[in-house]
């Protein structure tokens, strides 16, 4: 399957968070597949209509202790924006929501009324955002990437994350002379930071070139002290654009994946490593149950096996069956969740927790 094999001119509404650019990547791939794409983001910038509206909000807060007036204005403005976006088409063949917990049920219902098929993909653990549980029934199909979330509802179906194909580099050749041996990009979380520090110590002891980037997404206690004490880490204020991030992935030998504690699904990093045929070091022990797992390519990091990394790094990447690479690309992924033939089904493995 390739980006040019898809039947064109289908209309799709893509409703997604705007805190990083997954929606933008999906939009590019969907357009390449021949879709007419309408984007609706989960948030939009807010401004008062005029000075009087701002002053009235201040008056209500001070006099009546009403702290909800601005929230009502924001909600009304967003609802108008949502209605305007979905009015761009008479109807949609598909509506795909990413992280549907970020959208009001009322707005999801509006999208459902204009769409032939309403689908959700939740690329995070359901328990992290319990507000989603009351919305699952609104969808025709609700896909999850964590095996632990299967069985919650009859509409819940399995799928993994995928890699994006918009830059037409599916057949990227492995780089034998990377700039960095190790590369990691992730947001700051205390449990992951401790593991990262041990990996940094490992790279220093082996004189391995590495680039470690951490995003501070919220206020962190002792932020300046953490930065000062960790000169080996680059601390950034916002995520890199995907193209910039992919350049660093392509120019690295090994990708680091440190799992979030609240779910067991495989992150996008796993599939980016698959796409570019990069070795992967991950703390996600469940990756061994997936059909693309090979111990030559993926090292499952534990508390006591850092010394085993030497043998892993000394071996060559082992190429997999081409069908496995195609299976986890966006073309097959989108065909599968939209139920369009041909596609290879993407199941989640069964395992004990």
N, C-alpha and C positions, 0 to 999 in steps of 0.2 A: 504494500500500500504506500502511496505517496501523497503529497499535498495536492497533486493535480488530479487525483482519481475521484474526487468527491463531486456529487451532483450539486450544481450551483443554485443560487437564488433563493435559498431558504432564509426566512427572517427569524432572527433570534434576539431576544432581550437578555442581556447579561447584567445582572444586579450583583454588585460586589463591593467589598470594603475598599476604601481608598488610602489605607495607611501604608500599603506598599503595592508594587505594580504588577501583581499577578493578573489583575483584570486586563492590563495593557498587553501582557504577553498572550493571554487567551484571545483578546480581540485580534491581534495580528495573525494568529494561527487560524482563527475562524474566518477571517477575511480571505486568507490564502486558500482555505477550503471552499470558498465560494459563498459564504454566508453574508447576508446584509445584517450588520450588527448594530444594535442600539444599546448604549451603555447607561446604566443608572448606578450611581455611586451611593454609598451608605451615608455619607455626610457631604454637606456643601458649606462654603463660607457664609457666615451670617453678618449682615449689616442692618442697622436700623433704617427705616425708610426715610426718616428725617430727624431733626433735632427734637421736635415735640414728642415723638415716640420714645426717644431715649430719655427725655426728661420725665415723661409719664411713668416709665418703668422705674426710674429712680424714686419718684414720688410714692409709688405703690410699695416699694421695698421699705422706705423710711417710715411712712405713715401707717400702712396696713400690714407691714411685715409679710408682704406677699412676694415670695421669691420664685413664684411659678409663672409670672406674667411673661418674662423673657423666654422661658421654655415653651410657652404656648405660641409665641411669635415664631420661634425657631421651627416648631413642629408644623405650623401652618405654611411657612415659607417652603419647607422641605416637601410637604404634601403637594403644593402647587408645582414644584420642580418635578416631582415624580410623575404627576399627571401629565405635565407637558411632554416629558420624555416618552411615556408609553403612548401618547397621542400621535407620535410621529408615524405610526403604522396603524392601519385599520385592524390588523390582527398579526400575531406572531405564530410561527410554526412551533417555536419552543421558547420557554422562559427558563433560564438557568440562574439560580441564586447560589452565590458563594457566601458562607457564613450567614445563613438566613436569620440567626438570632439578632442580627443588627438591624433588621427591618421589622416594622410594625406589621402585625397580622392583617390589619386593614389594607395596607399597601400590597401585601402579598396576594390578598384576595382580588384587588384591582388588576394585578398582573395576570392572575389566573383567569379572570373573565375575558381577557384579550388574547389568551394563548391556547393553542391546541394541546400542549403538553407542558406541565409545570414540574420542574426538576430542581432538587437541591443537592449541592455537594458541600459537605461539612468537613473541611480539612483540619479539624482540631478535635480533641476529645470532647464528647458530648457533656461529660461531667464538669468540664471547665467552665461551660456557659449554660447552666441549667435552664435559662430562658428559652432555649430551643425546643424543649420537650413539648410545650403547648402548641408548636407550629408544625410538627412533623406531619400531622394528619392533613394539613392543607395541600400537601404535594402529591403528585401522582407517583413519583419515585423520590426517595430520599437516600442519598449515597453517603456512606461513611468510610473512613480509611483505617479505622482502628477495629481489629477483630473483636475486642471487648464490647463494642457498641452494637454488634449484631444481635438480633433477637429481641431488641427493645420494642419493636413495632413491626408489623407485617410489611410496612412500606419501606423499611430500612433495608438497603441492599449494599453489597460490598464493592469497593473499588479502591485502588491505591492512588497515590499521587502519580504524576507523570513528568516527562520532560517536554519542553516546548521546542517546536521545529521551525519557528518563523525565520530564523537566519539561514535556513537551508544547509545546515552543517551536520546532518544526520550521519553522514559517512566521514566525520572528522577523523583524521589520522592521528594516532598517539604521538605526542611531542616527546622526543627522546632527550631534549635539552631544556627542561623547564627552568623558569626563573626561581621558583620556590619548590622545595621538596614537599613541604606541608603548607596547607592553606585552610584557615578557618574564619568564618564570618558568622556571628550570632549575637543575639541580644544578651544583656547581662542577667544572669540568674546565679544565685550564690552556689547552688549545688553543681552547676556546670563549670563555674569559675574554678572551683577546687580541682576538678579533673584537668582543666586546661592548664593550670599551673604545673601539674605533674607532667603533662605533655611538653611543656616548655622546658622543664628541667631535663627531660629525655633528649630533646633536640639539641640542647646546649652540650650535654654529655657526649653526644655523637657528632657534634659539629655539623648538624643538619640545618640547611637554610630553611627558614619558615616565615610565614606571614600570618599573624593572628590579629583579627579585628573584632572589637566588641562594640556593640551599640548600646548606649545608655538611653533607654526608651522612657524612663520615668525618673523621678527623684530617687537617688540612691544615697543612703547614709554613708558618710565618709568618702564621698565621690572623689574629691581632690586627693585624699590620702591614697586611695586605690590607684589612681592614675600615676601618682608620684612613685609608688612602690613597685610598679609594674612597667618598666620602660620597654620590655620586649613586646608589649601589646599596643596596638594602635586603637585608641578609643575614638569613636566617631559619633556624631550627633544625629545622623540620619542614614538610613540604608542606602547603599550604592544603587545607582540605576542598574537594571538587570544586565545591560550590555557590558557595563564596566565590570560587574561581578563575574560574568561569564569569561571575560578576558583573563581574569585572575585564575579562574577554575582551569581554563585551557592551558595556562602557563604554569601550572603546578603539577607535581607528580602524584600527590596524595591529598585527598579531600578529608577533612575532619568533620564528623557529625556527632554532636553531643545531644542526646535525646532529652526532651522536655519530660519532667517527672510525671505529669498528669495524663499521658497517653502512651500507647505502645505502637501506634501507626508509624509508617516510614515517612520521613521528611522528604521534601523536594530535593535535598542534597543527595540522597541515595540515587535518585533517578538522573540527576545531573552528572553524577559520577558514571552511571551506566551509559548515558549518551556519549560522553567524551572518553569512555574506556579508561577511566582513572581508577587507581586504587582508592579504597575507602577504609578509614578507621572510624568505627562507630561504637557507641555505648549501647546501642539498641540490640539486645540479645536475641530478639525475635526475628531479625533479618535472616537467620539461618533456615527459617521455615519457608522462604520464598523460592520460587523456581529459578531465579537468576543467581542465587547465592553460590559462590565458589570461594573456598578458603584462600585461593591464590589472589583473589581480587578484593576480598572484604575481610577485615580483621575486626573481631568483636573484642573491644577493650574491656578489661575487668581490673579489679583492684590489684591483682597479683600476677598479671601476665605482660607487663611492660617489656621485660627482657625478651619475650617472644617476638617482639616487633622487628628485631634485627633480621630474623629469618624471613619474615613476611616482606620486608622492604628489599631484601636481596633477590627475591624471585620476580619473574616477569609477569606482567598482566596476561591473563589467559582469556583469549577471545571466546565469546559465547556463540550459540546458534543465532543467526541473524533474526529469526522469528522472535526471539526474546527481546531484542532491541526494538523491533517494530511494535511488539505488544505494548510496550510502556511509553511509546511516543504519543503525542497529542492527537494525531489522526485516529489511531485505534481507540484511544481513551474517549474521545468525543463521540465516535461512532457507537461505542459500547453504551455510554450513559444515555445517549439519545435514541438508542435502539435502532440504529441504521446499519444495514448490511452493506458490505461484509465487515465483520469485526471479530476479534478474538476476545472471548469473555475474560474479565479480570477479576479473579476471585481472591479472597483473603484466606490465609491458612488457618487451620484449627490448631490450637496449642493450649497447654495448661499454663495458668498464670501463677 
